[in-house]
Every structure is written in structure tokens, then in C-alpha cells.
């Protein structure tokens, strides 16, 4: 089972990522832009996700993904850490969120992390 320590380890392995406490919870940022939070006693995380993809994720896997009421208007989705299959899936989710927040110079410098369509 994946946990907050795994989230922290993977996030901090991504280029130019820092951890900062905000709203009494750990958040992870790249170039000053937040891409992950660890709310709910660190048993879940919130990640950036385009709204159209977010809705599809929630419908396809409601036990894993959901949208918090206060985030319904934003491009974030919640992920239950206990429902994440393995470290590879967790890394994919976190890297995808990182790519959405990272500046172009970082995306260009780390092509192995992929690119975001329609930035």
C-alpha cells in the first residue's frame, strides 16, 4: 500500500520540487506552483487534473478518485492512497501533476518526464 512517505519521496525526486506547509498540510510545489497536497491525515492526496479527465477518472474508478466540494470548480482531483495499485501508478499520477505545474524550461530539460498536451 502506498502512503504519504511514498508521495513525499517521489515528489521530492521530481526536478525543482519543494515541500511547504500550507493550510496546515504538506504541499509540493515546482517553480512556486502547487501540484500536490496531502490532506485528510495524509491518507489521500490532491493532484492537478484537467476537469474533463478528472470527471472520467471519477466515473471510472470512484473508489480511487473523487472531487472535494470546494475543488469542484478547479482542476484538481483527490486520490485515496490505499487504492493506488503500486509505486509505478503513484509515480505516474504525481509526474502527471508535476508536468501540469512545471514551467516549459523544466519540461524541455526533462523530456523523460513527458509533455503535457494543451498546456
GUZA-816130 format. One record per residue: residue number from 1; residue in one letter; chain; x, y, z of N, C-alpha, C in turn. Coordinates in Angstrom, 2 decimals. Atoms other than C-alpha are relative to their C-alpha. Example, Ala and Ser with C-alpha at 12.3 -4.5 7.8 and 13.67 -1.06 7.14 Angstrom:
// GUZA-816130
1|a|A|0.89|-1.19|0.00|12.30|-4.50|7.80|0.90|1.20|0.00
2|s|A|-0.82|-1.19|-0.06|13.67|-1.06|7.14|-0.77|1.09|0.73
***
This chain:
// GUZA-816130
1|x|A|0.85|-1.19|0.00|0.00|0.00|0.00|0.89|1.25|0.00
2|x|A|-0.74|-1.26|0.08|1.25|3.46|-0.90|-0.45|0.93|1.12
3|x|A|0.34|-0.91|-1.09|1.40|6.10|1.81|0.65|1.36|-0.22
4|x|A|-0.51|-1.36|0.11|2.37|9.71|2.47|1.52|0.05|-0.15
5|x|A|-1.46|0.03|0.15|6.05|8.80|2.78|0.39|-0.29|-1.45
6|x|A|-0.26|0.28|1.42|5.94|7.36|-0.75|-0.28|1.25|-0.85
7|x|A|0.33|-1.24|0.73|4.25|10.54|-2.02|1.14|1.00|0.16
8|x|A|-1.09|-0.93|-0.30|6.92|12.67|-0.34|1.27|-0.37|-0.76
9|x|A|-1.23|0.47|0.65|9.80|10.57|-1.68|-0.06|0.24|-1.51
10|x|A|0.12|-0.16|1.45|8.50|10.61|-5.26|-0.06|1.48|-0.37
11|x|A|0.10|-1.43|0.31|7.53|14.29|-5.23|1.36|0.68|0.07
12|x|A|-1.29|-0.68|-0.19|10.90|15.38|-3.90|1.07|-0.51|-0.96
13|x|A|-0.93|0.48|1.02|12.63|13.29|-6.58|-0.23|0.70|-1.34
14|x|A|0.29|-0.72|1.24|10.98|15.40|-9.29|0.76|1.32|-0.01
15|x|A|-0.85|-1.20|0.08|13.09|18.34|-10.53|-0.63|1.24|0.62
16|x|A|0.33|-1.30|-0.61|12.96|21.56|-8.51|-1.26|-0.01|0.85
17|x|A|1.17|0.10|-0.88|10.24|20.31|-6.18|0.39|0.30|1.43
18|x|A|-0.19|-0.29|-1.42|9.96|21.65|-2.65|-1.28|-0.32|0.75
19|x|A|1.15|0.24|-0.88|7.69|20.76|0.24|-0.22|1.25|0.84
20|x|A|0.34|-1.17|-0.79|5.88|23.58|2.01|-1.32|-0.27|0.72
21|x|A|1.25|0.14|-0.75|3.24|23.52|4.75|-0.89|1.19|-0.35
22|x|A|1.00|-1.03|0.28|0.12|25.45|3.73|-1.34|-0.55|0.45
23|x|A|1.29|0.44|-0.52|-3.35|25.29|5.28|0.17|-1.19|0.96
24|x|A|-0.31|1.04|-0.98|-1.79|23.06|7.97|0.19|-1.39|-0.61
25|x|A|-0.26|1.28|0.65|-0.92|20.33|5.45|1.22|0.12|-0.91
26|x|A|-1.12|-0.01|0.93|2.08|19.35|3.35|-0.49|0.26|-1.43
27|x|A|0.26|-0.23|1.42|2.06|20.71|-0.19|1.34|-0.12|-0.72
28|x|A|-1.20|0.13|0.81|4.54|20.13|-3.00|-0.13|0.93|-1.19
29|x|A|0.03|-1.04|1.02|5.47|22.82|-5.49|1.21|-0.09|-0.91
30|x|A|-1.09|-0.12|0.97|7.54|23.22|-8.62|-0.07|1.43|-0.54
31|x|A|-0.08|-1.39|0.46|8.68|26.72|-9.57|-1.11|0.85|0.64
32|x|A|0.98|-0.78|-0.74|6.30|28.08|-6.92|-1.44|-0.41|-0.21
33|x|A|1.37|0.43|0.28|3.22|26.30|-8.32|-0.28|-1.34|0.69
34|x|A|0.38|1.20|-0.72|1.49|23.73|-6.17|-0.49|-1.07|-0.98
35|x|A|0.48|1.09|0.84|0.96|20.31|-7.75|-0.50|-1.20|0.81
36|x|A|0.51|1.07|-0.87|0.19|18.02|-4.77|-0.23|0.56|1.39
37|x|A|0.22|-0.25|-1.42|-1.36|18.38|-1.33|-0.29|-1.34|0.67
38|x|A|0.27|1.21|-0.78|-1.64|15.76|1.42|-0.99|0.32|1.13
39|x|A|1.01|-0.28|-1.03|-4.93|16.49|3.23|-0.48|-1.29|0.67
40|x|A|0.65|1.15|-0.65|-7.13|14.16|5.34|0.97|-0.93|0.71
41|x|A|-0.93|0.81|-0.79|-4.47|12.95|7.75|0.97|-0.78|-0.89
42|x|A|-0.96|0.56|0.94|-2.26|12.16|4.75|-0.37|-1.40|-0.49
43|x|A|0.45|1.28|0.55|-4.37|9.17|3.66|-0.46|0.16|-1.45
44|x|A|0.35|-0.28|1.39|-5.23|10.86|0.37|0.89|1.14|-0.46
45|x|A|-0.73|-1.15|0.53|-3.69|13.43|-1.91|-0.88|0.68|-1.03
46|x|A|0.66|-0.75|1.06|-4.98|16.12|-4.22|1.07|0.32|-1.04
47|x|A|-0.93|-0.25|1.10|-3.32|16.45|-7.63|-0.69|0.79|-1.09
48|x|A|0.55|-0.72|1.14|-3.75|18.66|-10.64|-0.52|-0.99|-1.03
49|x|A|0.59|0.87|1.01|-6.00|17.14|-13.28|-1.00|0.82|-0.81
50|x|A|0.98|-0.74|0.81|-7.82|18.75|-16.22|-1.42|-0.49|0.29
51|x|A|1.37|0.36|-0.40|-11.56|18.83|-15.48|-0.60|-1.12|-0.85
52|x|A|0.59|1.04|0.85|-12.52|16.68|-18.48|0.56|-1.37|0.35
53|x|A|-0.61|1.27|-0.40|-10.05|13.96|-17.48|-0.44|-0.39|1.40
54|x|A|0.38|0.24|-1.39|-10.98|14.32|-13.83|-1.35|-0.69|0.08
55|x|A|1.33|0.59|-0.03|-14.62|13.55|-14.46|0.02|-1.44|-0.48
56|x|A|-0.12|1.37|0.51|-13.68|10.46|-16.47|0.63|-0.92|1.05
57|x|A|-0.65|0.80|-1.04|-11.37|9.23|-13.69|-0.97|-0.35|1.12
58|x|A|0.94|0.21|-1.11|-14.03|9.67|-11.01|-1.07|-1.00|-0.40
59|x|A|1.02|0.95|0.47|-16.62|7.83|-13.10|0.56|-1.41|-0.14
60|x|A|-0.61|1.31|0.24|-14.22|5.00|-13.98|0.45|-0.69|1.28
61|x|A|-0.55|0.59|-1.23|-12.71|4.50|-10.51|-0.40|0.82|1.23
62|x|A|0.45|-0.84|-1.12|-14.84|6.15|-7.81|0.57|-0.40|1.36
63|x|A|-0.62|0.40|-1.26|-13.15|4.13|-5.05|1.40|0.58|0.14
64|x|A|-1.34|-0.56|-0.01|-9.83|5.71|-6.01|-0.01|1.53|-0.11
65|x|A|0.00|-1.44|0.29|-10.70|9.21|-7.27|-1.32|0.64|0.41
66|x|A|1.19|-0.79|-0.28|-13.14|11.87|-6.08|0.37|1.47|-0.02
67|x|A|-0.20|-1.44|0.02|-13.60|15.62|-6.16|-0.58|0.57|1.29
68|x|A|0.47|-0.66|-1.22|-13.83|17.57|-2.92|-0.91|1.16|-0.41
69|x|A|0.99|-1.04|0.34|-16.75|20.01|-2.89|0.66|1.35|-0.27
70|x|A|-0.62|-1.31|0.18|-14.51|23.06|-2.52|0.95|0.05|-1.20
71|x|A|-0.87|0.04|1.17|-12.42|21.92|-5.52|-0.77|-0.28|-1.30
72|x|A|0.80|0.36|1.18|-15.32|21.26|-7.91|0.21|0.95|-1.17
73|x|A|-0.21|-0.97|1.07|-14.59|24.42|-9.88|1.43|0.10|-0.48
74|x|A|-1.41|-0.08|0.37|-10.86|23.83|-10.13|0.47|-1.31|-0.63
75|x|A|-0.56|1.17|0.70|-8.64|21.38|-11.98|0.82|-0.87|0.95
76|x|A|-0.63|0.88|-0.99|-7.84|19.12|-9.00|-0.87|-1.22|0.21
77|x|A|0.71|1.21|-0.35|-8.80|15.57|-8.12|0.67|-0.61|1.24
78|x|A|-0.53|0.69|-1.18|-8.39|13.62|-4.87|0.26|-1.46|-0.34
79|x|A|-0.38|1.39|0.22|-6.74|10.20|-4.78|0.16|-0.68|1.36
80|x|A|-0.15|0.79|-1.23|-7.14|7.64|-1.99|1.27|-0.84|-0.13
81|x|A|-1.29|0.69|0.11|-3.62|6.36|-1.36|-0.14|-1.51|0.14
82|x|A|0.17|1.44|-0.18|-4.84|2.94|-0.21|-0.51|-0.68|-1.27
83|x|A|0.54|0.58|1.24|-6.48|2.45|-3.63|1.00|0.03|-1.16
84|x|A|-1.01|-0.05|1.05|-3.34|3.21|-5.65|0.66|-1.39|-0.09
85|x|A|-0.44|1.38|0.19|-2.16|-0.09|-7.14|1.44|-0.27|0.44
86|x|A|-1.41|0.25|-0.32|1.61|0.26|-6.79|0.80|1.29|-0.18
87|x|A|-0.87|-1.17|0.07|4.58|2.63|-6.80|0.05|0.58|-1.41
88|x|A|-0.01|-0.51|1.38|4.54|2.87|-10.61|-1.22|0.86|-0.28
89|x|A|1.21|-0.81|0.21|0.95|4.09|-10.65|0.10|1.31|0.77
90|x|A|-0.16|-1.21|-0.79|1.69|6.56|-7.86|0.95|0.97|-0.69
91|x|A|-0.96|-0.86|0.70|4.73|7.89|-9.73|-0.63|0.62|-1.25
92|x|A|0.66|-0.53|1.20|2.66|8.27|-12.93|-0.96|1.13|0.36
93|x|A|0.96|-1.03|-0.43|-0.05|10.24|-11.10|0.74|1.26|0.42
94|x|A|-0.74|-1.16|-0.49|2.48|12.50|-9.38|0.76|0.71|-1.11
95|x|A|-0.73|-0.62|1.11|4.58|13.07|-12.50|-0.95|0.74|-0.92
96|x|A|0.98|-0.69|0.84|1.46|13.97|-14.47|-0.40|1.33|0.63
97|x|A|0.34|-1.25|-0.68|0.51|16.56|-11.86|1.16|0.98|-0.06
98|x|A|-1.21|-0.84|0.08|4.11|17.88|-11.80|0.09|0.66|-1.37
99|x|A|-0.09|-0.54|1.37|4.06|18.30|-15.60|-0.99|1.14|-0.22
100|x|A|1.01|-1.04|0.19|0.91|20.40|-15.37|0.38|1.31|0.69
101|x|A|-0.42|-1.20|-0.73|2.58|22.83|-12.96|1.38|0.50|-0.43
102|x|A|-1.39|-0.35|0.32|6.18|22.81|-14.24|0.07|0.99|-1.17
103|x|A|-0.19|-0.93|1.12|7.39|25.64|-16.45|0.61|-0.72|-1.21
104|x|A|-0.48|0.59|1.24|8.30|24.91|-20.05|1.48|-0.32|0.05
105|x|A|-1.45|0.25|-0.05|12.03|25.20|-19.32|0.31|-1.33|0.68
106|x|A|-0.22|1.29|-0.66|11.78|22.21|-16.95|-0.51|-1.15|-0.86
107|x|A|0.52|1.04|0.88|9.61|20.20|-19.33|0.99|-0.28|-1.13
108|x|A|-0.99|0.16|1.07|12.19|20.83|-22.06|1.28|-0.66|0.52
109|x|A|-1.23|0.54|-0.58|15.06|19.91|-19.71|-0.12|-1.46|0.43
110|x|A|0.23|1.36|-0.47|13.48|16.63|-18.59|-1.00|-0.71|-0.91
111|x|A|0.95|0.63|0.93|11.90|15.04|-21.69|-0.44|-1.40|0.44
112|x|A|0.39|1.34|-0.48|11.86|11.64|-19.95|-1.25|0.04|0.88
113|x|A|1.21|-0.13|-0.80|9.07|13.01|-17.76|-1.22|0.26|-0.87
114|x|A|1.11|-0.19|0.92|6.93|13.55|-20.85|-0.42|1.44|-0.14
115|x|A|0.54|-1.35|0.25|4.99|16.54|-22.06|-1.49|0.00|0.26
116|x|A|1.43|-0.16|-0.23|1.55|17.88|-21.34|-0.62|0.54|-1.28
117|x|A|0.72|-0.50|1.17|-0.81|18.28|-24.27|-0.88|1.18|0.44
118|x|A|0.88|-1.15|-0.26|-2.73|21.57|-24.45|0.32|0.73|1.29
119|x|A|-0.39|-0.75|-1.19|-0.75|23.35|-21.76|-0.67|1.30|0.06
***
